[in-house]
Amino acid sequence: MTATTATVPATAERAFDFDALYRESRDDVFAYAATLLRDSAAAEDVTAMAFERAYRKRSRFDARRGSPRAWLFGIVRNAALDELRRRKRAATAPIPGPLHEPGPDEAAEAAAERDAVRAGLAKLGARDREVIALKYHADLSNAEIAEVLGVTVSNAGTLLNRAINKLREALDA
């Protein structure tokens, strides 16, 4: 190899700001884990475990395979599934509420909506809850959801559409 044909080092493809990823994703990671586990205490443990794993494995990140956020949610998913396999139980997890202080009427309405959504989500299968959580808690694109789940982008979109329709039916019932 000559000096003029140098390649880009592999570390350049893997570099990202882990601190920024943590700050931008920590609440979404917790919400996603809580949705999968339906147990806020277990979600806290899984969130910590996932960030620890991600930090240890950050040098293995490959930008050609997707965004750091999608990579992180793949790690979170695996950690949550490990926890589900260990515990083999279902529990409830709170859905994060609004960031501002609502008035009494608004708070009551929001609580009723959260309860309805929580009840609707409880009627769904684990896969449907997971797809909805990846889209709305993790704020991942369909391509990123496909990467996390190991399916095609088209399949991810189909899974999401079906899950949302099932949730709508559960809410209407």
C-alpha contacts under 8 A as a table, 3 or more apart, distances in Angstrom:
res1	aa1	res2	aa2	distance
1	M	5	T	6.45
1	M	6	A	7.24
2	T	5	T	5.53
2	T	6	A	6.99
3	A	6	A	5.83
8	V	12	A	6.81
8	V	13	E	7.97
9	P	12	A	5.63
9	P	13	E	7.36
10	A	13	E	5.39
10	A	14	R	6.63
11	T	14	R	4.96
11	T	15	A	5.98
11	T	59	S	7.36
12	A	15	A	5.35
13	E	62	D	6.12
13	E	63	A	5.61
13	E	64	R	7.42
14	R	58	R	7.76
14	R	59	S	6.39
14	R	60	R	6.94
14	R	61	F	5.11
14	R	62	D	5.01
14	R	63	A	5.79
15	A	59	S	7.67
15	A	61	F	7.80
16	F	68	P	7.35
17	D	20	A	5.38
17	D	21	L	6.29
18	F	21	L	4.95
18	F	22	Y	6.09
18	F	55	Y	7.37
18	F	58	R	7.83
19	D	22	Y	5.09
19	D	23	R	6.24
20	A	23	R	5.11
20	A	24	E	6.02
21	L	24	E	5.22
21	L	25	S	5.88
21	L	68	P	7.41
21	L	69	R	7.02
22	Y	25	S	5.26
22	Y	26	R	5.48
22	Y	51	F	7.64
23	R	26	R	5.89
24	E	27	D	7.75
25	S	28	D	5.23
25	S	29	V	5.85
25	S	69	R	7.46
25	S	138	A	7.75
26	R	29	V	5.08
26	R	30	F	6.23
26	R	47	T	7.69
27	D	30	F	5.18
27	D	31	A	6.20
28	D	31	A	5.02
28	D	32	Y	6.02
28	D	137	H	5.32
28	D	138	A	4.99
28	D	139	D	7.78
29	V	32	Y	5.13
29	V	33	A	6.09
29	V	47	T	6.34
29	V	73	F	7.09
29	V	76	V	7.05
29	V	137	H	7.64
29	V	138	A	6.49
30	F	33	A	5.11
30	F	34	A	5.95
30	F	43	A	6.00
30	F	44	E	6.49
30	F	47	T	5.67
31	A	34	A	5.04
31	A	35	T	6.10
31	A	43	A	7.90
31	A	95	I	7.29
31	A	96	P	7.09
31	A	133	A	7.70
31	A	137	H	5.78
31	A	138	A	7.62
32	Y	35	T	5.12
32	Y	36	L	6.33
32	Y	130	E	7.78
32	Y	133	A	5.37
32	Y	134	L	6.55
32	Y	137	H	5.52
32	Y	138	A	6.19
33	A	36	L	5.14
33	A	37	L	5.92
33	A	38	R	7.91
33	A	43	A	5.01
33	A	44	E	7.99
33	A	46	V	6.88
33	A	47	T	6.87
33	A	76	V	7.04
33	A	77	R	7.44
33	A	80	A	6.20
34	A	37	L	5.14
34	A	38	R	5.12
34	A	39	D	5.76
34	A	40	S	5.42
34	A	42	A	7.60
34	A	43	A	4.85
34	A	44	E	8.00
34	A	93	A	5.55
34	A	94	P	7.53
35	T	38	R	5.26
35	T	39	D	7.95
35	T	93	A	6.62
35	T	95	I	7.84
35	T	129	R	6.98
35	T	130	E	7.13
35	T	133	A	6.32
36	L	80	A	6.92
36	L	126	A	7.18
36	L	129	R	6.89
36	L	130	E	5.96
36	L	133	A	7.67
37	L	40	S	7.69
37	L	42	A	7.00
37	L	43	A	6.51
37	L	80	A	6.72
37	L	83	E	7.93
37	L	84	L	6.73
37	L	90	A	6.84
37	L	91	A	6.87
37	L	92	T	7.77
37	L	93	A	7.50
38	R	43	A	7.87
38	R	90	A	6.32
38	R	91	A	4.69
38	R	92	T	4.13
38	R	93	A	4.27
38	R	94	P	7.85
39	D	42	A	5.41
39	D	43	A	6.08
39	D	90	A	7.54
39	D	91	A	4.93
39	D	92	T	5.01
39	D	93	A	4.59
40	S	43	A	4.81
40	S	44	E	6.22
40	S	92	T	7.43
40	S	93	A	5.03
40	S	94	P	6.98
41	A	44	E	5.22
41	A	45	D	6.57
42	A	45	D	5.07
42	A	46	V	6.10
42	A	83	E	7.82
43	A	46	V	5.01
43	A	47	T	5.90
43	A	80	A	7.73
44	E	47	T	5.09
44	E	48	A	6.28
45	D	48	A	5.25
45	D	49	M	6.09
46	V	49	M	4.91
46	V	50	A	5.86
46	V	76	V	7.19
46	V	79	A	6.04
46	V	80	A	6.05
46	V	83	E	7.41
47	T	50	A	5.15
47	T	51	F	6.26
47	T	76	V	6.93
48	A	51	F	5.33
48	A	52	E	6.17
49	M	52	E	5.06
49	M	53	R	6.15
49	M	79	A	7.19
50	A	53	R	5.06
50	A	54	A	6.02
50	A	72	L	7.78
50	A	75	I	5.97
50	A	76	V	5.16
50	A	79	A	6.11
51	F	54	A	4.93
51	F	55	Y	5.99
51	F	72	L	7.87
51	F	76	V	7.94
52	E	55	Y	5.15
52	E	56	R	6.26
53	R	56	R	5.15
53	R	57	K	6.05
53	R	75	I	7.45
54	A	57	K	5.04
54	A	58	R	5.60
54	A	72	L	6.51
54	A	75	I	6.86
55	Y	58	R	5.16
56	R	59	S	7.66
57	K	60	R	5.46
57	K	61	F	7.15
58	R	61	F	5.43
61	F	68	P	7.38
61	F	71	W	7.42
62	D	65	R	5.71
62	D	66	G	7.28
63	A	66	G	5.36
63	A	67	S	6.10
63	A	68	P	7.23
66	G	70	A	6.49
66	G	71	W	6.82
66	G	144	E	7.23
66	G	147	E	7.60
67	S	70	A	5.31
67	S	71	W	6.28
67	S	144	E	7.73
68	P	71	W	4.99
68	P	72	L	6.07
69	R	72	L	5.04
69	R	73	F	6.25
70	A	73	F	5.10
70	A	74	G	6.23
70	A	140	L	7.09
70	A	144	E	5.41
70	A	145	I	7.41
70	A	147	E	7.11
70	A	148	V	6.47
71	W	74	G	5.15
71	W	75	I	6.56
71	W	148	V	7.31
72	L	75	I	5.12
72	L	76	V	6.27
73	F	76	V	4.79
73	F	77	R	5.93
73	F	138	A	7.62
73	F	148	V	6.69
74	G	77	R	5.08
74	G	78	N	6.29
74	G	147	E	7.83
74	G	148	V	4.78
74	G	149	L	7.69
75	I	78	N	5.18
75	I	79	A	6.18
76	V	79	A	5.06
76	V	80	A	6.05
77	R	80	A	5.14
77	R	81	L	6.09
77	R	148	V	7.67
78	N	81	L	5.10
78	N	82	D	6.08
79	A	82	D	5.04
79	A	83	E	6.27
80	A	83	E	4.98
80	A	84	L	6.18
81	L	84	L	4.96
81	L	85	R	6.12
82	D	85	R	5.16
82	D	86	R	6.20
83	E	86	R	4.99
83	E	87	R	6.06
84	L	87	R	5.21
84	L	88	K	5.31
84	L	89	R	6.89
85	R	88	K	5.28
95	I	114	R	6.80
95	I	118	R	7.33
98	P	101	E	7.53
98	P	102	P	7.95
102	P	105	D	7.92
102	P	106	E	5.55
102	P	107	A	5.40
103	G	106	E	5.19
103	G	107	A	5.87
104	P	107	A	5.05
104	P	108	A	6.14
105	D	108	A	5.18
105	D	109	E	6.19
106	E	109	E	5.10
106	E	110	A	6.01
107	A	110	A	5.07
107	A	111	A	6.01
108	A	111	A	5.09
108	A	112	A	6.18
109	E	112	A	5.11
109	E	113	E	6.19
110	A	113	E	5.01
110	A	114	R	6.07
111	A	114	R	5.06
111	A	115	D	6.06
112	A	115	D	5.08
112	A	116	A	6.13
113	E	116	A	5.04
113	E	117	V	6.10
114	R	117	V	5.10
114	R	118	R	5.87
115	D	118	R	5.02
115	D	119	A	6.01
116	A	119	A	5.09
116	A	120	G	6.03
116	A	171	L	6.61
117	V	120	G	4.89
117	V	121	L	5.96
117	V	167	L	8.00
117	V	171	L	6.96
118	R	121	L	5.10
118	R	122	A	6.12
119	A	122	A	5.04
119	A	123	K	6.59
119	A	171	L	8.00
120	G	123	K	5.32
120	G	124	L	6.89
120	G	167	L	5.76
120	G	168	R	7.93
120	G	170	A	5.03
120	G	171	L	5.50
121	L	124	L	5.23
121	L	129	R	6.28
121	L	167	L	6.47
121	L	170	A	7.94
122	A	125	G	7.75
123	K	170	A	6.90
124	L	128	D	6.07
124	L	129	R	6.29
124	L	163	A	7.85
124	L	166	K	7.17
124	L	167	L	7.04
125	G	128	D	5.41
125	G	129	R	6.36
126	A	129	R	5.16
126	A	130	E	6.08
127	R	130	E	5.02
127	R	131	V	6.25
128	D	131	V	5.26
128	D	132	I	6.30
128	D	159	L	7.34
128	D	160	L	7.38
128	D	162	R	7.93
128	D	163	A	4.87
129	R	132	I	5.24
129	R	133	A	6.07
129	R	163	A	7.39
130	E	133	A	5.01
130	E	134	L	6.13
131	V	134	L	5.15
131	V	135	K	6.29
131	V	145	I	7.46
131	V	159	L	7.05
131	V	160	L	5.82
131	V	163	A	7.22
132	I	135	K	5.17
132	I	136	Y	5.95
132	I	137	H	7.70
132	I	160	L	6.50
132	I	163	A	6.86
132	I	164	I	7.17
133	A	136	Y	5.28
133	A	137	H	4.90
133	A	138	A	6.41
134	L	137	H	5.79
134	L	138	A	4.78
134	L	139	D	6.35
134	L	140	L	5.96
134	L	145	I	6.46
135	K	138	A	5.81
135	K	139	D	4.88
135	K	140	L	5.15
135	K	141	S	6.79
135	K	142	N	7.59
135	K	145	I	7.29
135	K	160	L	7.95
136	Y	139	D	5.01
136	Y	140	L	7.51
140	L	143	A	7.87
140	L	144	E	5.62
140	L	145	I	6.07
141	S	144	E	5.12
141	S	145	I	6.17
142	N	145	I	4.92
142	N	146	A	6.05
142	N	153	V	5.96
142	N	156	A	5.93
142	N	157	G	5.96
143	A	146	A	5.04
143	A	147	E	6.30
143	A	152	T	7.84
143	A	153	V	5.09
143	A	156	A	7.50
144	E	147	E	4.95
144	E	148	V	6.25
145	I	148	V	5.11
145	I	149	L	6.10
145	I	153	V	7.68
145	I	156	A	6.33
146	A	149	L	5.21
146	A	150	G	5.60
146	A	151	V	4.86
146	A	152	T	5.49
146	A	153	V	5.13
146	A	155	N	7.43
146	A	156	A	5.18
147	E	150	G	5.14
147	E	151	V	6.65
147	E	152	T	7.75
149	L	156	A	7.98
151	V	155	N	6.16
151	V	156	A	6.42
152	T	155	N	5.07
152	T	156	A	6.19
153	V	156	A	5.01
153	V	157	G	6.29
154	S	157	G	5.17
154	S	158	T	6.26
155	N	158	T	4.96
155	N	159	L	6.03
156	A	159	L	5.09
156	A	160	L	6.11
157	G	160	L	5.11
157	G	161	N	6.09
158	T	161	N	5.11
158	T	162	R	6.13
159	L	162	R	5.25
159	L	163	A	6.07
160	L	163	A	5.09
160	L	164	I	6.11
161	N	164	I	5.24
161	N	165	N	6.19
162	R	165	N	5.08
162	R	166	K	6.17
163	A	166	K	5.07
163	A	167	L	6.16
164	I	167	L	4.97
164	I	168	R	6.14
165	N	168	R	5.03
165	N	169	E	6.19
166	K	169	E	5.05
166	K	170	A	6.12
167	L	170	A	4.98
167	L	171	L	6.13
168	R	171	L	5.05
168	R	172	D	6.10
169	E	172	D	5.07
169	E	173	A	6.16
170	A	173	A	5.25
